[in-house]
Amino acid sequence: MRYWTRIARTAALFAAATGLVGGGVALTAAPAQATTVCNLEVVSLTSWDLNDNDGQDEIKIELDNDLYGPWNMPDNWTRNASLGQIDKDFTTTVSVSLKEQDLARQTIDTDLVDCSILGNRTLSLDGNGAIYRMVVNIIER
């Protein structure tokens, strides 16, 4: 009797070691999908019409929950290098918001950017009487 118990135990160990479990089918995990990481960089911001009537807006840029600025933006003005390095890594989408900062901060407009189109893209951020264009560059890391 002891002999058959040892054979059964050896057979079970052999089946487990060779993957012959689960009805004779080898069970393996599927390889994990690699997650694409993209980066959005703000290249420039141009004002075409202002929110304020005092001749300039006090602008902040928000990428997801990261807030940058403020910058004074006169009418018909472009900022590029003076914005500094504004960028954000993301895996699916990133929310890009333009805000005007007076006594209370208000959102001019928000655009949701995804990783499907790489390269330079111009975002139209219009609202509350203001018209802005933001050039962003999206790359895959």
Stockholm file with secondary structure:
# STOCKHOLM 1.0

chainA/1-141         MRYWTRIARTAALFAAATGLVGGGVALTAAPAQATTVCNLEVVSLTSWDLNDNDGQDEIKIELDNDLYGPWNMPDNWTRNASLGQIDKDFTTTVSVSLKEQDLARQTIDTDLVDCSILGNRTLSLDGNGAIYRMVVNIIER
#=GR chainA/1-141 SS CHHHHHHHHHHHHHHHHHTCCSSSCCCCCCCCCCCCCEEEEEEEEEEEECSSSSSEEEEEEEETTEEEEEEEEETTEEESGGGCCCEEEESSEEEEEEEEESSSEEEEEEEEEESSSCEEEEEEEEETTEEEEEEEEEEEC
#=GC SS_cons         CHHHHHHHHHHHHHHHHHTCCSSSCCCCCCCCCCCCCEEEEEEEEEEEECSSSSSEEEEEEEETTEEEEEEEEETTEEESGGGCCCEEEESSEEEEEEEEESSSEEEEEEEEEESSSCEEEEEEEEETTEEEEEEEEEEEC
//
